[in-house]
C-alpha cells in the first residue's frame, strides 16, 4: 500500500505520545513492504525532507505571519500540509489510504479525502472532553467539534484502549463497529545494550537512595501533583527514597512551590526535558516508575517502564487500568489519591520479591501484546476495511446513479408519449 500519515509531531519533534506511535508504526509498515509518507510540522532546523530509514518525511513551516492563537496556528499548519500533500499526489500519484492522527490534522485530512477520493482512517489518541473533564469554553468546544468532524469523515476510527472506545461512543455517538481498538506499542529493542550507569545515576541520587521515577508532561491530568503529595508519607516510612521528575509543562513553578512548602526539596529532583537516550538511561537507573494520571487514554510510558524491567505503579484510569494487573505485572493506585499512591510505592520499597515478580511478568506481557509486528498487522487490516468500504460505497453510488438515469429516461419517454398522444388528439378534433 501507499500510505499517507498526517501528524503534527514526528521525531525529533516530540510533544506527546503521537510522535513515537507514528514513528514506530511507519517503520514497521516499511518493513512489511508498504510505502509510507509522513507530512508533519517543521520544528527548528529540521530538514524539509528526509528519508528516515525508508519513511519519506516531509516537513512544512507554518505561515510567516503570526497567528492570533493556537487554533489559528493549527489552521495555518493544515493549509500548508494540504498544499504539500497535493504536490506529492500530483507528482507521484494517489495514496491508497490516509491515516490522520488526532484533531490537529482534521482539515487537511478532510480536504484530501474529498478532493482525491482517498479512504480516510483516523486515530484519536485522546479527547478534549476527557482531558478537561468536560467542555468549559469555546476553544475546548472548537477542538471537541473538530474531533467529531474527523471521526465523522473517517471510514474507520482507531483508538488505543477499550476505555477510549467507550469514550468516543459516548461523546460522539459513533457506531460500535466503526471503532477498532489497537493498542500502542513500544520498540522491543529500546533497552538492548542499556545497563545501569552508576555515574549517571549519582547525578540524581545517592547510592543508598531508591529512585522513584516520573516521566511525562507536567500538566494536571498526568497527576504529578498527587505523586508529590504522596512523598511526605513515603519519606516518613522509607527515608532513603528520591523522586526524580523528567518532563516539562505549565505546572512546573506550581509544583516546585509545593515541594518547597512540603519541605522535601532535597528529596525531589526536577530533571527537566530528557531526550530518548537520556530517558533510556534514566529508566535503567530507577528502582520504580510511577504514572499517577487522572486521565490517560493509553499510557505508553508505562509500557516503556515495564519493558525496562522496573516495577511500575499506575492509577486505575483509562488505558493504564487495562495494561496493569494489580500485584501481577504492576501496582495500581486510586486516581487522584496521594495516600493510595504512597501505599503502592511503599509496598514495593519493602518487598524485593514482589518487585522481581511483577517486573518479570511485565516484560513478558509487553513483548507478547504490545509489539509493533502485531499492531502493524492489525492496522493494515483496518486500512483494508476502509478501502473495501470506500469501493463498496463508490459502487453503490454508481448503481444509484445508473438507476436514477434510467428512471429519468423512463420519465422523459413517458412525457414524450403523453405529449404525442395529446398532439394527436388535438389534431383529430381539428
C-alpha positions as CSV (number, residue, x, y, z in Angstrom):
1,X,0.0,0.0,0.0
2,X,0.9,3.6,-0.4
3,X,0.1,5.2,3.0
4,X,0.0,8.9,3.9
5,X,0.4,9.7,7.6
6,X,-0.6,13.2,8.8
7,X,0.7,14.3,12.2
8,X,1.7,17.5,13.9
9,X,4.6,15.8,15.6
10,X,7.3,13.4,14.5
11,X,10.8,12.8,15.9
12,X,12.9,14.8,16.7
13,X,9.8,16.9,17.5
14,X,8.1,15.1,20.4
15,X,5.2,16.8,22.1
16,X,3.4,13.8,23.5
17,X,2.9,10.1,22.6
18,X,1.8,10.7,18.9
19,X,5.3,11.2,17.6
20,X,6.6,7.8,18.9
21,X,3.5,6.0,17.7
22,X,3.7,7.4,14.2
23,X,7.4,6.8,14.0
24,X,7.3,3.2,15.1
25,X,4.2,2.3,13.2
26,X,5.6,3.8,10.0
27,X,8.9,1.9,10.2
28,X,7.1,-1.4,10.9
29,X,4.9,-0.7,7.8
30,X,8.0,-0.1,5.8
31,X,9.4,-3.5,7.0
32,X,6.2,-5.1,5.9
33,X,6.7,-3.9,2.3
34,X,4.5,-0.8,2.3
35,X,5.3,2.7,1.1
36,X,4.9,5.3,3.9
37,X,4.9,9.1,3.5
38,X,4.7,11.3,6.6
39,X,3.7,15.0,6.4
40,X,4.4,16.9,9.6
41,X,5.4,20.3,11.1
42,X,8.9,21.5,10.7
43,X,10.3,22.5,14.1
44,X,13.6,24.3,14.4
45,X,16.3,23.5,11.9
46,X,15.0,20.0,10.9
47,X,15.2,19.3,7.2
48,X,12.2,19.9,4.9
49,X,12.6,16.4,3.6
50,X,14.4,13.3,4.8
51,X,14.3,9.6,4.1
52,X,14.1,8.2,7.6
53,X,15.2,4.6,7.1
54,X,12.7,4.2,4.3
55,X,10.0,6.5,5.5
56,X,9.6,9.7,3.4
57,X,9.2,12.5,5.8
58,X,8.1,15.9,4.5
59,X,8.0,18.8,7.0
60,X,6.2,22.1,6.4
61,X,6.5,25.5,8.0
62,X,3.7,27.5,9.5
63,X,3.0,30.8,7.7
64,X,5.4,33.6,8.5
65,X,2.5,35.8,9.7
66,X,2.0,35.4,13.4
67,X,-1.3,33.7,14.3
68,X,-3.7,35.2,16.9
69,X,-4.0,32.0,18.9
70,X,-3.3,28.2,18.9
71,X,-6.4,27.5,16.8
72,X,-5.3,29.9,14.1
73,X,-1.8,28.3,14.2
74,X,-3.3,24.9,13.6
75,X,-5.4,26.1,10.7
76,X,-2.4,27.7,9.0
77,X,-0.5,24.4,9.5
78,X,-3.3,22.5,7.9
79,X,-3.2,24.7,4.8
80,X,0.5,24.0,4.3
81,X,0.1,20.3,5.0
82,X,-2.7,20.2,2.4
83,X,-0.5,22.0,-0.2
84,X,2.4,19.7,0.4
85,X,0.2,16.6,0.1
86,X,-1.4,17.9,-3.1
87,X,2.1,18.5,-4.6
88,X,3.2,14.9,-3.7
89,X,0.0,13.4,-5.2
90,X,0.2,15.4,-8.4
91,X,3.8,14.3,-8.8
92,X,3.7,10.6,-7.6
93,X,0.0,9.6,-7.8
94,X,-2.7,8.9,-5.3
95,X,-2.2,7.2,-2.0
96,X,-4.3,4.1,-1.1
97,X,-5.2,5.4,2.3
98,X,-4.8,8.5,4.5
99,X,-4.1,7.9,8.2
100,X,-4.8,11.1,10.3
101,X,-3.5,11.4,13.8
102,X,-5.8,13.4,16.1
103,X,-7.9,16.6,15.5
104,X,-4.8,18.7,14.8
105,X,-4.8,17.5,11.1
106,X,-8.6,17.3,10.7
107,X,-9.0,19.9,8.0
108,X,-6.1,18.8,5.7
109,X,-7.3,15.2,6.0
110,X,-10.9,16.0,5.2
111,X,-9.9,18.1,2.2
112,X,-7.6,15.4,0.8
113,X,-10.2,12.7,1.3
114,X,-12.8,14.6,-0.6
115,X,-10.6,16.1,-3.3
116,X,-8.9,12.8,-4.3
117,X,-11.5,10.3,-3.1
118,X,-9.0,8.5,-0.8
119,X,-10.2,6.4,2.1
120,X,-9.6,8.1,5.4
121,X,-8.6,6.3,8.7
122,X,-8.1,8.3,11.8
123,X,-6.6,7.6,15.2
124,X,-8.0,9.5,18.1
125,X,-5.3,9.5,20.8
126,X,-7.2,11.5,23.4
127,X,-10.3,13.7,23.6
128,X,-10.6,17.3,24.7
129,X,-13.6,16.3,26.8
130,X,-11.5,13.7,28.7
131,X,-8.5,16.0,29.2
132,X,-10.6,18.7,30.8
133,X,-13.4,16.6,32.4
134,X,-15.9,18.2,30.1
135,X,-16.1,21.2,27.7
136,X,-15.9,24.5,29.6
137,X,-15.1,27.2,27.0
138,X,-15.3,28.0,23.3
139,X,-11.7,26.9,22.5
140,X,-12.4,23.5,24.0
141,X,-15.7,23.3,22.2
142,X,-14.0,24.0,18.8
143,X,-11.4,21.2,19.5
144,X,-14.2,18.9,20.5
145,X,-16.2,19.6,17.4
146,X,-13.0,19.1,15.2
147,X,-12.6,15.7,16.8
148,X,-16.2,14.8,16.0
149,X,-15.7,16.0,12.4
150,X,-12.6,13.9,11.9
151,X,-14.4,10.8,13.2
152,X,-17.5,11.6,11.1
153,X,-15.4,11.9,7.9
154,X,-13.3,8.8,8.6
155,X,-14.3,5.5,7.2
156,X,-12.7,3.7,10.1
157,X,-11.6,5.0,13.5
158,X,-8.8,3.6,15.6
159,X,-8.4,4.0,19.4
160,X,-5.8,2.6,21.7
161,X,-7.9,1.2,24.5
162,X,-11.4,0.0,25.3
163,X,-11.8,3.0,27.6
164,X,-11.3,5.3,24.6
165,X,-13.8,3.3,22.5
166,X,-16.4,3.8,25.2
167,X,-15.5,7.5,25.4
168,X,-15.9,8.0,21.6
169,X,-19.2,6.2,21.6
170,X,-20.5,8.3,24.5
171,X,-19.2,11.7,23.3
172,X,-19.6,11.5,19.6
173,X,-22.3,8.8,19.2
174,X,-20.1,6.7,16.8
175,X,-21.3,3.3,15.7
176,X,-19.7,0.5,17.7
177,X,-18.5,-1.3,14.5
178,X,-16.8,1.8,13.2
179,X,-14.2,1.8,16.0
180,X,-11.3,-0.6,16.2
181,X,-9.2,-1.0,19.4
182,X,-5.5,-1.3,18.6
183,X,-3.1,-0.6,21.5
184,X,0.0,1.5,21.1
185,X,3.3,-0.4,21.3
186,X,7.0,0.0,22.1
187,X,10.1,-0.8,20.3
188,X,11.2,-4.1,21.9
189,X,14.8,-3.2,21.3
190,X,14.6,0.1,23.2
191,X,16.8,-1.1,26.0
192,X,19.0,-3.5,24.2
193,X,22.6,-3.0,25.5
194,X,21.5,-0.3,28.0
195,X,22.7,-1.1,31.5
196,X,22.6,0.8,34.8
197,X,25.1,3.6,34.7
198,X,26.1,4.4,38.3
199,X,28.0,7.5,37.5
200,X,24.9,8.8,35.6
201,X,22.7,7.8,38.5
202,X,24.7,9.7,41.0
203,X,23.7,13.0,39.3
204,X,20.2,12.5,40.7
205,X,20.5,10.3,43.8
206,X,23.0,8.8,46.3
207,X,23.8,5.1,46.1
208,X,21.7,4.3,49.1
209,X,18.6,6.1,47.8
210,X,15.8,4.4,45.8
211,X,14.8,6.4,42.8
212,X,11.1,6.8,42.2
213,X,10.8,8.0,38.5
214,X,8.1,10.0,36.8
215,X,8.3,10.6,33.1
216,X,5.7,12.8,31.4
217,X,4.3,16.3,30.8
218,X,3.8,18.5,33.9
219,X,0.1,19.1,33.5
220,X,-2.8,18.4,35.8
221,X,-4.3,15.3,34.1
222,X,-0.9,13.5,34.5
223,X,-1.4,13.6,38.2
224,X,2.2,14.6,39.1
225,X,0.8,16.9,41.9
226,X,-0.7,13.8,43.6
227,X,2.6,11.9,43.4
228,X,4.4,14.9,45.0
229,X,1.6,14.9,47.6
230,X,2.5,11.2,48.4
231,X,6.1,11.9,49.1
232,X,5.8,13.0,52.8
233,X,4.1,9.7,53.7
234,X,6.7,7.7,51.7
235,X,9.6,9.5,53.3
236,X,8.1,9.1,56.8
237,X,8.2,5.3,56.3
238,X,11.2,5.0,54.0
239,X,13.7,7.8,54.3
240,X,16.1,6.7,51.6
241,X,13.8,7.5,48.7
242,X,14.2,10.1,45.9
243,X,11.6,11.3,43.4
244,X,13.1,12.2,40.0
245,X,10.7,14.1,37.7
246,X,11.5,14.1,33.9
247,X,9.4,16.4,31.8
248,X,8.3,19.9,31.3
249,X,4.9,21.7,31.4
250,X,2.9,24.6,32.6
251,X,2.7,23.4,36.2
252,X,6.5,23.5,36.8
253,X,6.5,26.6,39.0
254,X,3.5,25.5,41.0
255,X,5.0,22.0,41.6
256,X,8.3,23.5,42.7
257,X,6.5,25.7,45.1
258,X,4.6,22.7,46.5
259,X,7.8,20.8,47.0
260,X,9.2,23.8,48.9
261,X,6.1,24.1,51.0
262,X,6.3,20.4,52.0
263,X,9.9,20.8,52.9
264,X,11.1,18.0,50.7
265,X,13.4,19.9,48.3
266,X,16.3,17.6,49.0
267,X,14.1,14.6,48.1
268,X,12.6,15.8,44.8
269,X,14.7,16.4,41.7
270,X,13.3,18.2,38.6
271,X,15.4,16.8,35.7
272,X,13.6,18.8,33.0
273,X,13.0,17.5,29.5
274,X,15.1,14.4,28.7
275,X,15.7,13.1,25.2
276,X,15.2,9.4,24.3
277,X,18.8,8.4,25.1
278,X,18.7,10.0,28.5
279,X,15.3,8.5,29.3
280,X,16.6,5.0,28.5
281,X,19.4,5.5,31.0
282,X,17.0,7.0,33.5
283,X,14.7,4.0,33.4
284,X,17.6,1.7,33.9
285,X,18.8,3.7,36.9
286,X,15.4,3.9,38.6
287,X,14.1,1.5,41.2
288,X,10.4,2.0,40.1
289,X,8.3,4.2,37.8
290,X,5.1,5.9,38.8
291,X,2.4,7.2,36.4
292,X,-0.5,8.7,38.5
293,X,-2.6,10.1,35.7
294,X,-6.2,11.3,36.4
295,X,-6.9,10.9,32.7
296,X,-4.9,8.6,30.4
297,X,-6.3,7.2,27.1
298,X,-3.4,4.7,26.9
299,X,-0.1,5.4,28.7
300,X,2.8,4.4,26.5
301,X,5.3,5.5,29.2
302,X,4.0,2.7,31.4
303,X,5.0,0.2,28.6
304,X,8.4,1.7,28.4
305,X,9.0,1.3,32.1
306,X,7.7,-2.2,32.1
307,X,9.9,-3.2,29.2
308,X,12.9,-1.7,31.1
309,X,12.3,-4.2,33.8
310,X,11.4,-1.9,36.7
311,X,8.3,-2.2,38.9
312,X,5.6,0.2,37.7
313,X,2.8,1.9,39.6
314,X,-0.2,3.4,37.7
315,X,-3.5,4.9,38.5
316,X,-6.7,2.9,37.9
317,X,-7.9,5.0,34.9
318,X,-8.2,4.7,31.2
319,X,-5.7,2.6,29.3
320,X,-3.4,2.3,32.3
321,X,-6.1,0.4,34.1
322,X,-6.2,-2.1,31.2
323,X,-2.4,-2.5,30.9
324,X,-1.6,-3.3,34.6
325,X,-3.0,-6.1,36.7
326,X,-2.5,-5.1,40.4
327,X,0.1,-7.2,42.1
328,X,0.7,-9.3,39.0
329,X,2.6,-7.2,36.5
330,X,2.5,-3.8,38.3
331,X,0.7,-1.9,41.1
332,X,-2.3,0.3,40.9
333,X,-3.5,3.2,43.0
334,X,-6.7,5.2,43.1
335,X,-6.6,8.1,40.7
336,X,-6.1,11.4,42.4
337,X,-5.4,9.8,45.8
338,X,-1.9,10.6,47.2
339,X,-2.4,8.2,50.1
340,X,-3.1,5.3,47.8
341,X,-0.1,6.2,45.6
342,X,2.1,6.1,48.7
343,X,0.8,2.7,49.8
344,X,1.6,1.1,46.4
345,X,5.1,2.6,46.3
346,X,5.8,1.6,49.9
347,X,4.7,-2.0,49.2
348,X,7.4,-2.2,46.5
349,X,10.0,-0.4,48.6
350,X,9.6,-3.0,51.4
351,X,9.2,-6.1,49.2
352,X,12.1,-7.0,46.9
353,X,10.5,-10.3,45.9
354,X,7.3,-8.6,44.8
355,X,9.4,-6.2,42.7
356,X,11.2,-9.0,41.0
357,X,8.0,-11.0,40.3
358,X,5.9,-8.2,38.8
359,X,8.9,-6.9,36.7
360,X,9.4,-10.3,35.0
361,X,5.7,-10.6,34.4
362,X,5.5,-7.1,33.0
363,X,8.3,-7.6,30.5
364,X,6.6,-10.8,29.2
365,X,3.2,-9.0,28.8
366,X,4.8,-6.1,26.9
367,X,6.6,-8.5,24.5
368,X,3.5,-10.6,23.9
369,X,0.8,-8.0,23.5
370,X,2.4,-4.6,22.7
371,X,4.9,-5.4,19.9
372,X,4.7,-3.5,16.7
373,X,4.6,-6.6,14.4
374,X,1.1,-7.4,15.7
375,X,0.0,-3.7,15.9
376,X,1.0,-3.1,12.3
377,X,-0.8,-6.1,11.0
378,X,-4.0,-5.0,12.9
379,X,-3.7,-1.5,11.5
380,X,-3.2,-2.8,8.0
381,X,-6.4,-4.8,8.3
382,X,-8.2,-1.6,9.3
383,X,-6.8,0.0,6.2
384,X,-8.1,-2.8,4.0
385,X,-11.5,-2.5,5.6
386,X,-11.6,1.3,4.9
387,X,-10.6,0.7,1.2
388,X,-13.2,-2.0,0.8
389,X,-15.9,0.1,2.3
390,X,-14.9,3.1,0.1
391,X,-15.0,0.9,-3.0
392,X,-18.4,-0.5,-2.0
393,X,-19.7,3.0,-1.5
394,X,-18.5,4.0,-4.9
395,X,-20.2,1.0,-6.5
396,X,-23.4,1.8,-4.6
397,X,-23.3,5.4,-5.7
398,X,-22.7,4.3,-9.3
399,X,-25.6,1.9,-9.3
400,X,-27.9,4.5,-7.7
401,X,-26.8,7.0,-10.4
402,X,-27.5,4.4,-13.2
403,X,-30.9,3.8,-11.7
404,X,-31.6,7.5,-11.4
405,X,-30.6,7.9,-15.1
406,X,-32.9,5.0,-16.1
407,X,-35.7,6.5,-14.1
408,X,-35.1,9.9,-15.7
409,X,-35.1,8.3,-19.2
410,X,-38.3,6.4,-18.5
411,X,-39.9,9.6,-17.2
412,X,-38.8,11.5,-20.2
413,X,-40.1,8.7,-22.5
414,X,-43.5,8.7,-20.7
415,X,-43.7,12.5,-21.1
416,X,-42.9,12.3,-24.8
417,X,-45.6,9.6,-25.3
418,X,-48.1,11.7,-23.4
419,X,-47.2,14.8,-25.4
420,X,-47.6,12.8,-28.7
421,X,-51.0,11.4,-27.7
422,X,-52.2,14.9,-26.7
423,X,-51.0,16.3,-30.0
424,X,-52.8,13.5,-32.0
425,X,-56.0,14.0,-30.0
426,X,-56.0,17.7,-30.7
427,X,-55.4,17.1,-34.4
428,X,-58.3,14.5,-34.5
429,X,-60.7,17.1,-33.1
430,X,-59.5,19.7,-35.5
